[in-house]
């Protein structure tokens, strides 16, 4: 496999857990974009947002995308807002297959309930409304993926098998 498999999708759709599971299943490297940024910046994502703001985070995110897409045959889990940036999308698309993970609002609400981890949601009073609004504004961007899996009622292993099935049918893997 020479292309990367890039997981996009909203917060709480399972990009990190499914990405890890998929990389293990395919025997390839796994890169979590948020973790990559955190280790470069030596700060957690909420710390970066609090100390330097969203614009700075997006700048670092853009740099990180440029770097990680150079890999070949890796599974890359992006952050929920990574593909808002047209250049990020183009860079990932050029060197990868884009797989979107989705979930319904109740599932997202439940999976992102813990405070202190998701600055985009913590900043809002009504969390459900914040999720609905952000989802609506990003819907068209997520829809540009090559393949989408609704993870609401699936385990990471089941999601992995769905993605493997898609890759196999497309001739991208033989596993
Ligand atoms: C963000 C999602 C987060 C992280 C940052 C911004 C977003 O990643 O990149 O907090 O704008 O949706 P996860 O989708 O992994 O939570």
Backbone and ligand atoms as CSV (ligand in chain L), in Angstrom:
chain,resi,resn,atom,element,x,y,z
A,1,UNK,N,N,0.847,-1.194,0.000
A,1,UNK,CA,C,0.000,0.000,0.000
A,1,UNK,C,C,0.886,1.250,0.000
A,2,UNK,N,N,0.784,2.051,-1.062
A,2,UNK,CA,C,1.631,3.248,-1.123
A,2,UNK,C,C,0.883,4.489,-0.638
A,3,UNK,N,N,-0.431,4.471,-0.823
A,3,UNK,CA,C,-1.218,5.630,-0.379
A,3,UNK,C,C,-1.406,5.618,1.128
A,4,UNK,N,N,-1.655,6.762,1.679
A,4,UNK,CA,C,-2.031,6.827,3.094
A,4,UNK,C,C,-3.542,6.659,3.205
A,5,UNK,N,N,-3.973,6.203,4.349
A,5,UNK,CA,C,-5.411,6.166,4.617
A,5,UNK,C,C,-5.675,7.259,5.635
A,6,UNK,N,N,-6.436,8.255,5.225
A,6,UNK,CA,C,-6.647,9.435,6.060
A,6,UNK,C,C,-8.060,9.405,6.633
A,7,UNK,N,N,-8.140,9.391,7.949
A,7,UNK,CA,C,-9.455,9.389,8.595
A,7,UNK,C,C,-9.846,10.819,8.939
A,8,UNK,N,N,-10.997,11.221,8.415
A,8,UNK,CA,C,-11.531,12.539,8.743
A,8,UNK,C,C,-12.873,12.331,9.449
A,9,UNK,N,N,-13.441,13.417,9.960
A,9,UNK,CA,C,-14.753,13.308,10.612
A,9,UNK,C,C,-14.807,14.121,11.885
A,10,UNK,N,N,-16.012,14.313,12.361
A,10,UNK,CA,C,-16.262,15.167,13.523
A,10,UNK,C,C,-15.638,14.598,14.798
A,11,UNK,N,N,-15.483,15.437,15.798
A,11,UNK,CA,C,-15.023,14.996,17.120
A,11,UNK,C,C,-15.926,13.870,17.620
A,12,UNK,N,N,-15.319,12.867,18.219
A,12,UNK,CA,C,-16.121,11.801,18.816
A,12,UNK,C,C,-16.633,10.754,17.841
A,13,UNK,N,N,-16.132,10.766,16.624
A,13,UNK,CA,C,-16.587,9.743,15.671
A,13,UNK,C,C,-15.674,8.521,15.690
A,14,UNK,N,N,-14.573,8.590,16.439
A,14,UNK,CA,C,-13.719,7.408,16.603
A,14,UNK,C,C,-12.482,7.378,15.726
A,15,UNK,N,N,-12.032,8.540,15.261
A,15,UNK,CA,C,-10.876,8.575,14.340
A,15,UNK,C,C,-9.619,7.982,14.975
A,16,UNK,N,N,-9.362,8.330,16.233
A,16,UNK,CA,C,-8.137,7.847,16.875
A,16,UNK,C,C,-8.221,6.364,17.212
A,17,UNK,N,N,-9.315,5.945,17.839
A,17,UNK,CA,C,-9.403,4.529,18.230
A,17,UNK,C,C,-9.513,3.623,17.008
A,18,UNK,N,N,-10.282,4.025,16.018
A,18,UNK,CA,C,-10.411,3.191,14.811
A,18,UNK,C,C,-9.129,3.245,13.987
A,19,UNK,N,N,-8.474,4.391,13.990
A,19,UNK,CA,C,-7.213,4.525,13.250
A,19,UNK,C,C,-6.168,3.578,13.781
A,20,UNK,N,N,-6.090,3.507,15.106
A,20,UNK,CA,C,-5.131,2.606,15.757
A,20,UNK,C,C,-5.449,1.165,15.382
A,21,UNK,N,N,-6.715,0.823,15.485
A,21,UNK,CA,C,-7.166,-0.535,15.190
A,21,UNK,C,C,-6.907,-0.884,13.717
A,22,UNK,N,N,-7.168,0.060,12.822
A,22,UNK,CA,C,-6.962,-0.172,11.383
A,22,UNK,C,C,-5.470,-0.362,11.075
A,23,UNK,N,N,-4.627,0.468,11.686
A,23,UNK,CA,C,-3.183,0.358,11.442
A,23,UNK,C,C,-2.666,-0.993,11.926
A,24,UNK,N,N,-3.152,-1.446,13.073
A,24,UNK,CA,C,-2.744,-2.753,13.590
A,24,UNK,C,C,-3.186,-3.850,12.621
A,25,UNK,N,N,-4.423,-3.741,12.153
A,25,UNK,CA,C,-4.991,-4.741,11.234
A,25,UNK,C,C,-4.193,-4.813,9.930
A,26,UNK,N,N,-3.734,-3.640,9.434
A,26,UNK,CA,C,-3.014,-3.594,8.162
A,26,UNK,C,C,-1.505,-3.737,8.346
A,27,UNK,N,N,-1.063,-3.691,9.586
A,27,UNK,CA,C,0.375,-3.788,9.865
A,27,UNK,C,C,1.138,-2.576,9.343
A,28,UNK,N,N,0.550,-1.416,9.494
A,28,UNK,CA,C,1.249,-0.212,9.022
A,28,UNK,C,C,1.325,0.829,10.138
A,29,UNK,N,N,2.016,1.917,9.853
A,29,UNK,CA,C,2.215,2.950,10.875
A,29,UNK,C,C,0.924,3.723,11.122
A,30,UNK,N,N,0.774,4.221,12.348
A,30,UNK,CA,C,-0.373,5.054,12.697
A,30,UNK,C,C,0.104,6.415,13.176
A,31,UNK,N,N,-0.462,7.451,12.593
A,31,UNK,CA,C,-0.125,8.811,13.039
A,31,UNK,C,C,-1.415,9.524,13.439
A,32,UNK,N,N,-1.415,10.031,14.663
A,32,UNK,CA,C,-2.543,10.819,15.147
A,32,UNK,C,C,-2.111,12.284,15.046
A,33,UNK,N,N,-2.763,13.040,14.169
A,33,UNK,CA,C,-2.330,14.411,13.889
A,33,UNK,C,C,-2.300,15.291,15.148
A,34,UNK,N,N,-3.330,15.171,15.992
A,34,UNK,CA,C,-3.358,15.980,17.221
A,34,UNK,C,C,-2.183,15.632,18.144
A,35,UNK,N,N,-1.886,14.335,18.258
A,35,UNK,CA,C,-0.765,13.902,19.107
A,35,UNK,C,C,0.559,14.400,18.526
A,36,UNK,N,N,0.641,14.376,17.206
A,36,UNK,CA,C,1.832,14.847,16.499
A,36,UNK,C,C,2.064,16.331,16.812
A,37,UNK,N,N,0.976,17.121,16.762
A,37,UNK,CA,C,1.077,18.555,17.065
A,37,UNK,C,C,1.449,18.750,18.532
A,38,UNK,N,N,0.817,17.971,19.403
A,38,UNK,CA,C,1.093,18.097,20.848
A,38,UNK,C,C,2.563,17.811,21.140
A,39,UNK,N,N,3.128,16.797,20.490
A,39,UNK,CA,C,4.518,16.472,20.811
A,39,UNK,C,C,5.462,17.530,20.229
A,40,UNK,N,N,5.116,18.104,19.081
A,40,UNK,CA,C,5.960,19.168,18.522
A,40,UNK,C,C,5.897,20.446,19.360
A,41,UNK,N,N,4.698,20.756,19.833
A,41,UNK,CA,C,4.485,22.000,20.588
A,41,UNK,C,C,4.765,21.825,22.086
A,42,UNK,N,N,4.901,20.583,22.502
A,42,UNK,CA,C,5.094,20.253,23.921
A,42,UNK,C,C,3.974,20.839,24.785
A,43,UNK,N,N,2.768,20.794,24.247
A,43,UNK,CA,C,1.571,21.267,24.963
A,43,UNK,C,C,0.398,20.431,24.492
A,44,UNK,N,N,-0.613,20.291,25.345
A,44,UNK,CA,C,-1.811,19.581,24.908
A,44,UNK,C,C,-2.632,20.514,24.005
A,45,UNK,N,N,-3.573,19.941,23.249
A,45,UNK,CA,C,-4.403,20.775,22.363
A,45,UNK,C,C,-5.170,21.832,23.176
A,46,UNK,N,N,-5.835,21.455,24.289
A,46,UNK,CA,C,-6.525,22.508,25.063
A,46,UNK,C,C,-5.562,23.591,25.555
A,47,UNK,N,N,-4.341,23.206,25.895
A,47,UNK,CA,C,-3.351,24.208,26.333
A,47,UNK,C,C,-2.980,25.144,25.181
A,48,UNK,N,N,-2.832,24.587,23.993
A,48,UNK,CA,C,-2.489,25.423,22.825
A,48,UNK,C,C,-3.617,26.427,22.556
A,49,UNK,N,N,-4.866,25.939,22.586
A,49,UNK,CA,C,-6.019,26.834,22.366
A,49,UNK,C,C,-6.043,27.942,23.419
A,50,UNK,N,N,-5.812,27.554,24.685
A,50,UNK,CA,C,-5.920,28.526,25.781
A,50,UNK,C,C,-4.785,29.552,25.727
A,51,UNK,N,N,-3.574,29.079,25.430
A,51,UNK,CA,C,-2.417,29.979,25.486
A,51,UNK,C,C,-2.259,30.792,24.206
A,52,UNK,N,N,-2.559,30.160,23.065
A,52,UNK,CA,C,-2.232,30.837,21.802
A,52,UNK,C,C,-3.410,31.040,20.848
A,53,UNK,N,N,-4.534,30.430,21.152
A,53,UNK,CA,C,-5.732,30.649,20.336
A,53,UNK,C,C,-5.893,29.675,19.170
A,54,UNK,N,N,-7.105,29.687,18.603
A,54,UNK,CA,C,-7.409,28.724,17.526
A,54,UNK,C,C,-6.572,28.993,16.267
A,55,UNK,N,N,-6.367,30.263,15.925
A,55,UNK,CA,C,-5.639,30.570,14.683
A,55,UNK,C,C,-4.231,29.964,14.715
A,56,UNK,N,N,-3.581,30.068,15.872
A,56,UNK,CA,C,-2.241,29.492,16.017
A,56,UNK,C,C,-2.297,27.974,15.865
A,57,UNK,N,N,-3.315,27.359,16.506
A,57,UNK,CA,C,-3.475,25.903,16.392
A,57,UNK,C,C,-3.648,25.496,14.923
A,58,UNK,N,N,-4.482,26.234,14.192
A,58,UNK,CA,C,-4.745,25.892,12.780
A,58,UNK,C,C,-3.468,26.006,11.943
A,59,UNK,N,N,-2.633,26.981,12.302
A,59,UNK,CA,C,-1.357,27.152,11.602
A,59,UNK,C,C,-0.461,25.931,11.833
A,60,UNK,N,N,-0.407,25.500,13.076
A,60,UNK,CA,C,0.416,24.327,13.430
A,60,UNK,C,C,-0.168,23.068,12.801
A,61,UNK,N,N,-1.495,23.041,12.718
A,61,UNK,CA,C,-2.177,21.892,12.115
A,61,UNK,C,C,-1.812,21.802,10.628
A,62,UNK,N,N,-1.782,22.963,9.974
A,62,UNK,CA,C,-1.429,23.029,8.545
A,62,UNK,C,C,0.004,22.524,8.336
A,63,UNK,N,N,0.910,22.964,9.189
A,63,UNK,CA,C,2.308,22.505,9.092
A,63,UNK,C,C,2.391,21.001,9.282
A,64,UNK,N,N,1.658,20.521,10.282
A,64,UNK,CA,C,1.689,19.085,10.597
A,64,UNK,C,C,1.169,18.259,9.420
A,65,UNK,N,N,0.107,18.747,8.759
A,65,UNK,CA,C,-0.442,18.024,7.597
A,65,UNK,C,C,0.636,17.911,6.522
A,66,UNK,N,N,1.307,19.041,6.220
A,66,UNK,CA,C,2.377,19.025,5.205
A,66,UNK,C,C,3.401,17.946,5.524
A,67,UNK,N,N,3.724,17.801,6.788
A,67,UNK,CA,C,4.760,16.847,7.178
A,67,UNK,C,C,4.260,15.400,7.119
A,68,UNK,N,N,3.121,15.132,7.700
A,68,UNK,CA,C,2.694,13.725,7.792
A,68,UNK,C,C,2.259,13.126,6.454
A,69,UNK,N,N,1.780,13.959,5.522
A,69,UNK,CA,C,1.363,13.387,4.229
A,69,UNK,C,C,2.552,12.880,3.406
A,70,UNK,N,N,3.748,13.232,3.826
A,70,UNK,CA,C,4.939,12.725,3.129
A,70,UNK,C,C,5.107,11.223,3.329
A,71,UNK,N,N,4.442,10.701,4.365
A,71,UNK,CA,C,4.554,9.269,4.646
A,71,UNK,C,C,3.912,8.460,3.527
A,72,UNK,N,N,4.273,7.181,3.479
A,72,UNK,CA,C,3.635,6.290,2.502
A,72,UNK,C,C,3.020,5.126,3.241
A,73,UNK,N,N,1.800,4.801,2.913
A,73,UNK,CA,C,1.169,3.624,3.496
A,73,UNK,C,C,0.925,3.708,4.983
A,74,UNK,N,N,0.630,4.901,5.474
A,74,UNK,CA,C,0.328,5.044,6.908
A,74,UNK,C,C,-1.161,5.355,7.092
A,75,UNK,N,N,-1.667,5.028,8.267
A,75,UNK,CA,C,-3.021,5.454,8.642
A,75,UNK,C,C,-2.861,6.770,9.404
A,76,UNK,N,N,-3.555,7.798,8.951
A,76,UNK,CA,C,-3.455,9.111,9.592
A,76,UNK,C,C,-4.826,9.527,10.119
A,77,UNK,N,N,-4.916,9.738,11.426
A,77,UNK,CA,C,-6.169,10.252,12.016
A,77,UNK,C,C,-6.028,11.767,12.130
A,78,UNK,N,N,-6.940,12.502,11.509
A,78,UNK,CA,C,-6.879,13.966,11.562
A,78,UNK,C,C,-7.715,14.474,12.738
A,79,UNK,N,N,-7.697,15.781,12.965
A,79,UNK,CA,C,-8.593,16.387,13.949
A,79,UNK,C,C,-9.906,16.722,13.235
A,80,UNK,N,N,-10.949,16.953,14.008
A,80,UNK,CA,C,-12.265,17.196,13.409
A,80,UNK,C,C,-12.336,18.386,12.461
A,81,UNK,N,N,-11.433,19.365,12.649
A,81,UNK,CA,C,-11.498,20.565,11.818
A,81,UNK,C,C,-10.425,20.631,10.747
A,82,UNK,N,N,-9.591,19.602,10.662
A,82,UNK,CA,C,-8.438,19.648,9.740
A,82,UNK,C,C,-8.848,19.930,8.298
A,83,UNK,N,N,-9.925,19.280,7.851
A,83,UNK,CA,C,-10.271,19.426,6.436
A,83,UNK,C,C,-11.041,20.707,6.124
A,84,UNK,N,N,-11.235,21.569,7.146
A,84,UNK,CA,C,-11.837,22.885,6.879
A,84,UNK,C,C,-10.923,23.674,5.949
A,85,UNK,N,N,-9.641,23.389,6.050
A,85,UNK,CA,C,-8.644,24.095,5.258
A,85,UNK,C,C,-8.505,23.408,3.900
A,86,UNK,N,N,-8.752,24.173,2.850
A,86,UNK,CA,C,-8.750,23.614,1.490
A,86,UNK,C,C,-7.401,22.991,1.130
A,87,UNK,N,N,-6.321,23.642,1.541
A,87,UNK,CA,C,-4.981,23.105,1.228
A,87,UNK,C,C,-4.723,21.805,1.976
A,88,UNK,N,N,-5.211,21.727,3.198
A,88,UNK,CA,C,-5.055,20.478,3.959
A,88,UNK,C,C,-5.765,19.349,3.233
A,89,UNK,N,N,-6.977,19.650,2.795
A,89,UNK,CA,C,-7.756,18.617,2.107
A,89,UNK,C,C,-7.035,18.167,0.840
A,90,UNK,N,N,-6.574,19.136,0.044
A,90,UNK,CA,C,-5.907,18.814,-1.221
A,90,UNK,C,C,-4.647,17.990,-0.983
A,91,UNK,N,N,-3.864,18.358,0.034
A,91,UNK,CA,C,-2.608,17.632,0.311
A,91,UNK,C,C,-2.898,16.192,0.729
A,92,UNK,N,N,-3.918,16.014,1.523
A,92,UNK,CA,C,-4.244,14.665,1.992
A,92,UNK,C,C,-4.849,13.826,0.884
A,93,UNK,N,N,-5.645,14.464,0.057
A,93,UNK,CA,C,-6.318,13.773,-1.042
A,93,UNK,C,C,-5.291,13.301,-2.085
A,94,UNK,N,N,-4.308,14.133,-2.327
A,94,UNK,CA,C,-3.300,13.823,-3.337
A,94,UNK,C,C,-2.525,12.559,-2.985
A,95,UNK,N,N,-2.268,12.377,-1.721
A,95,UNK,CA,C,-1.426,11.256,-1.309
A,95,UNK,C,C,-2.175,10.222,-0.484
A,96,UNK,N,N,-3.495,10.284,-0.517
A,96,UNK,CA,C,-4.209,9.335,0.331
A,96,UNK,C,C,-5.635,9.049,-0.086
A,97,UNK,N,N,-6.172,8.038,0.551
A,97,UNK,CA,C,-7.583,7.707,0.410
A,97,UNK,C,C,-8.258,8.341,1.623
A,98,UNK,N,N,-9.341,9.062,1.391
A,98,UNK,CA,C,-9.995,9.773,2.493
A,98,UNK,C,C,-11.208,8.974,2.982
A,99,UNK,N,N,-11.162,8.594,4.232
A,99,UNK,CA,C,-12.280,7.855,4.831
A,99,UNK,C,C,-12.883,8.717,5.932
A,100,UNK,N,N,-14.188,8.943,5.850
A,100,UNK,CA,C,-14.850,9.765,6.873
A,100,UNK,C,C,-15.583,8.882,7.873
A,101,UNK,N,N,-15.400,9.156,9.151
A,101,UNK,CA,C,-16.187,8.485,10.184
A,101,UNK,C,C,-17.264,9.472,10.622
A,102,UNK,N,N,-18.479,8.975,10.741
A,102,UNK,CA,C,-19.573,9.850,11.170
A,102,UNK,C,C,-20.258,9.227,12.381
A,103,UNK,N,N,-21.115,9.999,13.014
A,103,UNK,CA,C,-21.910,9.487,14.141
A,103,UNK,C,C,-23.075,10.443,14.351
A,104,UNK,N,N,-24.135,9.942,14.986
A,104,UNK,CA,C,-25.273,10.830,15.234
A,104,UNK,C,C,-24.969,11.758,16.410
A,105,UNK,N,N,-25.775,12.802,16.533
A,105,UNK,CA,C,-25.498,13.843,17.535
A,105,UNK,C,C,-25.480,13.271,18.959
A,106,UNK,N,N,-26.419,12.385,19.294
A,106,UNK,CA,C,-26.440,11.802,20.648
A,106,UNK,C,C,-25.154,11.055,20.951
A,107,UNK,N,N,-24.670,10.294,19.974
A,107,UNK,CA,C,-23.427,9.538,20.160
A,107,UNK,C,C,-22.248,10.492,20.334
A,108,UNK,N,N,-22.203,11.524,19.512
A,108,UNK,CA,C,-21.105,12.499,19.615
A,108,UNK,C,C,-21.139,13.189,20.978
A,109,UNK,N,N,-22.353,13.569,21.398
A,109,UNK,CA,C,-22.537,14.244,22.683
A,109,UNK,C,C,-22.010,13.371,23.825
A,110,UNK,N,N,-22.348,12.117,23.759
A,110,UNK,CA,C,-21.937,11.161,24.790
A,110,UNK,C,C,-20.416,10.940,24.763
A,111,UNK,N,N,-19.849,10.789,23.562
A,111,UNK,CA,C,-18.413,10.498,23.459
A,111,UNK,C,C,-17.526,11.714,23.739
A,112,UNK,N,N,-18.123,12.907,23.663
A,112,UNK,CA,C,-17.303,14.115,23.885
A,112,UNK,C,C,-17.707,14.838,25.172
A,113,UNK,N,N,-18.403,14.112,26.054
A,113,UNK,CA,C,-18.967,14.751,27.259
A,113,UNK,C,C,-17.904,15.259,28.227
A,114,UNK,N,N,-16.762,14.571,28.264
A,114,UNK,CA,C,-15.743,14.974,29.236
A,114,UNK,C,C,-15.208,16.373,28.905
A,115,UNK,N,N,-15.197,17.223,29.910
A,115,UNK,CA,C,-14.718,18.594,29.689
A,115,UNK,C,C,-13.202,18.649,29.754
A,116,UNK,N,N,-12.635,19.683,29.143
A,116,UNK,CA,C,-11.196,19.887,29.219
A,116,UNK,C,C,-10.428,19.220,28.087
A,117,UNK,N,N,-11.134,18.579,27.161
A,117,UNK,CA,C,-10.438,17.906,26.059
A,117,UNK,C,C,-10.749,18.503,24.695
A,118,UNK,N,N,-11.938,19.133,24.592
A,118,UNK,CA,C,-12.388,19.625,23.280
A,118,UNK,C,C,-12.703,21.115,23.367
A,119,UNK,N,N,-11.686,21.956,23.176
A,119,UNK,CA,C,-11.893,23.405,23.331
A,119,UNK,C,C,-12.982,23.971,22.438
A,120,UNK,N,N,-13.192,23.388,21.252
A,120,UNK,CA,C,-14.222,23.906,20.339
A,120,UNK,C,C,-15.616,23.753,20.948
A,121,UNK,N,N,-15.796,22.750,21.797
A,121,UNK,CA,C,-17.097,22.521,22.433
A,121,UNK,C,C,-17.153,23.155,23.810
A,122,UNK,N,N,-16.029,23.098,24.546
A,122,UNK,CA,C,-16.012,23.647,25.906
A,122,UNK,C,C,-16.323,25.143,25.909
A,123,UNK,N,N,-16.002,25.810,24.807
A,123,UNK,CA,C,-16.211,27.263,24.747
A,123,UNK,C,C,-17.700,27.627,24.632
A,124,UNK,N,N,-18.554,26.645,24.342
A,124,UNK,CA,C,-19.968,26.924,24.120
A,124,UNK,C,C,-20.816,26.506,25.329
A,125,UNK,N,N,-21.886,27.239,25.587
A,125,UNK,CA,C,-22.743,26.935,26.729
A,125,UNK,C,C,-23.609,25.707,26.421
A,126,UNK,N,N,-24.279,25.737,25.273
A,126,UNK,CA,C,-25.148,24.624,24.895
A,126,UNK,C,C,-24.360,23.668,23.992
A,127,UNK,N,N,-23.921,22.566,24.585
A,127,UNK,CA,C,-23.037,21.637,23.875
A,127,UNK,C,C,-23.727,20.975,22.670
A,128,UNK,N,N,-24.978,20.582,22.881
A,128,UNK,CA,C,-25.709,19.941,21.769
A,128,UNK,C,C,-25.851,20.904,20.580
A,129,UNK,N,N,-26.229,22.130,20.881
A,129,UNK,CA,C,-26.380,23.148,19.830
A,129,UNK,C,C,-25.038,23.381,19.131
A,130,UNK,N,N,-23.971,23.420,19.937
A,130,UNK,CA,C,-22.631,23.652,19.369
A,130,UNK,C,C,-22.267,22.529,18.398
A,131,UNK,N,N,-22.575,21.299,18.794
A,131,UNK,CA,C,-22.292,20.151,17.929
A,131,UNK,C,C,-23.127,20.242,16.658
A,132,UNK,N,N,-24.416,20.533,16.824
A,132,UNK,CA,C,-25.308,20.612,15.655
A,132,UNK,C,C,-24.845,21.703,14.681
A,133,UNK,N,N,-24.488,22.854,15.216
A,133,UNK,CA,C,-24.066,23.956,14.348
A,133,UNK,C,C,-22.767,23.647,13.610
A,134,UNK,N,N,-21.793,23.117,14.372
A,134,UNK,CA,C,-20.497,22.791,13.747
A,134,UNK,C,C,-20.662,21.694,12.697
A,135,UNK,N,N,-21.479,20.695,13.056
A,135,UNK,CA,C,-21.729,19.594,12.113
A,135,UNK,C,C,-22.340,20.134,10.817
A,136,UNK,N,N,-23.312,21.027,10.959
A,136,UNK,CA,C,-23.980,21.582,9.783
A,136,UNK,C,C,-22.989,22.360,8.918
A,137,UNK,N,N,-22.099,23.112,9.571
A,137,UNK,CA,C,-21.165,23.926,8.787
A,137,UNK,C,C,-20.065,23.075,8.138
A,138,UNK,N,N,-19.850,21.867,8.655
A,138,UNK,CA,C,-18.777,21.027,8.102
A,138,UNK,C,C,-19.282,19.882,7.224
A,139,UNK,N,N,-20.598,19.725,7.184
A,139,UNK,CA,C,-21.191,18.584,6.490
A,139,UNK,C,C,-20.667,18.390,5.065
A,140,UNK,N,N,-20.651,19.473,4.304
A,140,UNK,CA,C,-20.236,19.388,2.894
A,140,UNK,C,C,-18.770,18.981,2.772
A,141,UNK,N,N,-17.966,19.384,3.753
A,141,UNK,CA,C,-16.534,19.046,3.692
A,141,UNK,C,C,-16.317,17.569,3.977
A,142,UNK,N,N,-17.029,17.069,4.974
A,142,UNK,CA,C,-16.896,15.640,5.296
A,142,UNK,C,C,-17.419,14.769,4.137
A,143,UNK,N,N,-18.401,15.320,3.415
A,143,UNK,CA,C,-19.020,14.537,2.328
A,143,UNK,C,C,-18.071,14.307,1.151
A,144,UNK,N,N,-16.920,14.965,1.161
A,144,UNK,CA,C,-15.985,14.788,0.043
A,144,UNK,C,C,-15.101,13.549,0.187
A,145,UNK,N,N,-15.321,12.793,1.261
A,145,UNK,CA,C,-14.513,11.580,1.486
A,145,UNK,C,C,-14.803,10.530,0.415
A,146,UNK,N,N,-13.857,9.618,0.245
A,146,UNK,CA,C,-14.042,8.527,-0.725
A,146,UNK,C,C,-14.993,7.466,-0.184
A,147,UNK,N,N,-15.086,7.404,1.139
A,147,UNK,CA,C,-15.899,6.366,1.779
A,147,UNK,C,C,-16.268,6.847,3.170
A,148,UNK,N,N,-17.484,6.554,3.610
A,148,UNK,CA,C,-17.920,6.999,4.944
A,148,UNK,C,C,-18.481,5.832,5.739
A,149,UNK,N,N,-18.143,5.770,7.008
A,149,UNK,CA,C,-18.688,4.744,7.899
A,149,UNK,C,C,-19.379,5.436,9.073
A,150,UNK,N,N,-20.640,5.093,9.318
A,150,UNK,CA,C,-21.334,5.594,10.504
A,150,UNK,C,C,-20.930,4.698,11.671
A,151,UNK,N,N,-20.222,5.279,12.633
A,151,UNK,CA,C,-19.660,4.491,13.737
A,151,UNK,C,C,-20.575,4.450,14.962
A,152,UNK,N,N,-21.762,5.079,14.874
A,152,UNK,CA,C,-22.626,5.228,16.054
A,152,UNK,C,C,-22.840,3.914,16.812
A,153,UNK,N,N,-23.087,2.837,16.054
A,153,UNK,CA,C,-23.386,1.562,16.716
A,153,UNK,C,C,-22.348,0.492,16.422
A,154,UNK,N,N,-21.137,0.896,16.097
A,154,UNK,CA,C,-20.102,-0.087,15.760
A,154,UNK,C,C,-18.911,0.039,16.706
A,155,UNK,N,N,-18.239,-1.086,16.952
A,155,UNK,CA,C,-17.005,-1.077,17.734
A,155,UNK,C,C,-15.861,-0.691,16.794
A,156,UNK,N,N,-14.717,-0.259,17.344
A,156,UNK,CA,C,-13.577,0.063,16.467
A,156,UNK,C,C,-13.206,-1.114,15.557
A,157,UNK,N,N,-13.353,-2.339,16.058
A,157,UNK,CA,C,-13.016,-3.493,15.220
A,157,UNK,C,C,-13.989,-3.638,14.051
A,158,UNK,N,N,-15.257,-3.381,14.317
A,158,UNK,CA,C,-16.253,-3.458,13.231
A,158,UNK,C,C,-16.014,-2.344,12.201
A,159,UNK,N,N,-15.669,-1.165,12.678
A,159,UNK,CA,C,-15.372,-0.057,11.765
A,159,UNK,C,C,-14.166,-0.423,10.905
A,160,UNK,N,N,-13.161,-1.011,11.568
A,160,UNK,CA,C,-11.952,-1.441,10.858
A,160,UNK,C,C,-12.301,-2.403,9.730
A,161,UNK,N,N,-13.162,-3.362,10.022
A,161,UNK,CA,C,-13.525,-4.342,8.984
A,161,UNK,C,C,-14.275,-3.680,7.826
A,162,UNK,N,N,-15.110,-2.703,8.135
A,162,UNK,CA,C,-15.815,-1.955,7.069
A,162,UNK,C,C,-14.803,-1.261,6.157
A,163,UNK,N,N,-13.808,-0.639,6.767
A,163,UNK,CA,C,-12.805,0.096,5.969
A,163,UNK,C,C,-11.950,-0.886,5.164
A,164,UNK,N,N,-11.570,-1.992,5.806
A,164,UNK,CA,C,-10.773,-3.009,5.111
A,164,UNK,C,C,-11.546,-3.523,3.895
A,165,UNK,N,N,-12.850,-3.748,4.064
A,165,UNK,CA,C,-13.696,-4.212,2.956
A,165,UNK,C,C,-13.667,-3.228,1.797
A,166,UNK,N,N,-13.780,-1.953,2.120
A,166,UNK,CA,C,-13.749,-0.898,1.089
A,166,UNK,C,C,-12.388,-0.884,0.373
A,167,UNK,N,N,-11.317,-0.995,1.137
A,167,UNK,CA,C,-9.969,-0.944,0.546
A,167,UNK,C,C,-9.728,-2.161,-0.345
A,168,UNK,N,N,-10.264,-3.281,0.087
A,168,UNK,CA,C,-10.087,-4.518,-0.681
A,168,UNK,C,C,-10.833,-4.440,-2.018
A,169,UNK,N,N,-12.091,-4.007,-1.954
A,169,UNK,CA,C,-12.906,-3.880,-3.178
A,169,UNK,C,C,-12.239,-2.900,-4.158
A,170,UNK,N,N,-11.649,-1.858,-3.615
A,170,UNK,CA,C,-10.989,-0.864,-4.468
A,170,UNK,C,C,-9.613,-1.304,-4.935
A,171,UNK,N,N,-9.194,-2.508,-4.535
A,171,UNK,CA,C,-7.888,-3.028,-4.953
A,171,UNK,C,C,-6.728,-2.337,-4.264
A,172,UNK,N,N,-7.004,-1.643,-3.156
A,172,UNK,CA,C,-5.917,-0.914,-2.494
A,172,UNK,C,C,-5.131,-1.813,-1.541
A,173,UNK,N,N,-5.748,-2.888,-1.092
A,173,UNK,CA,C,-5.036,-3.862,-0.263
A,173,UNK,C,C,-5.450,-5.273,-0.673
A,174,UNK,N,N,-4.628,-6.224,-0.295
A,174,UNK,CA,C,-5.002,-7.616,-0.579
A,174,UNK,C,C,-5.335,-8.362,0.711
A,175,UNK,N,N,-5.098,-7.717,1.851
A,175,UNK,CA,C,-5.261,-8.373,3.157
A,175,UNK,C,C,-6.662,-8.919,3.359
L,1,LIG,C1,C,-11.112,20.050,16.579
L,1,LIG,C2,C,-11.062,18.701,16.839
L,1,LIG,C3,C,-10.050,18.104,17.721
L,1,LIG,C4,C,-8.781,18.958,17.758
L,1,LIG,C5,C,-9.109,20.369,18.087
L,1,LIG,C6,C,-10.095,21.000,17.090
L,1,LIG,C7,C,-12.204,20.570,15.690
L,1,LIG,O1,O,-9.739,16.785,17.280
L,1,LIG,O2,O,-8.098,18.879,16.531
L,1,LIG,O3,O,-9.643,20.389,19.383
L,1,LIG,O4,O,-12.118,21.720,15.234
L,1,LIG,O5,O,-13.161,19.807,15.418
L,1,LIG,P1,P,-10.725,15.495,17.495
L,1,LIG,O6,O,-11.663,15.470,16.321
L,1,LIG,O7,O,-9.792,14.347,17.477
L,1,LIG,O8,O,-11.413,15.686,18.802
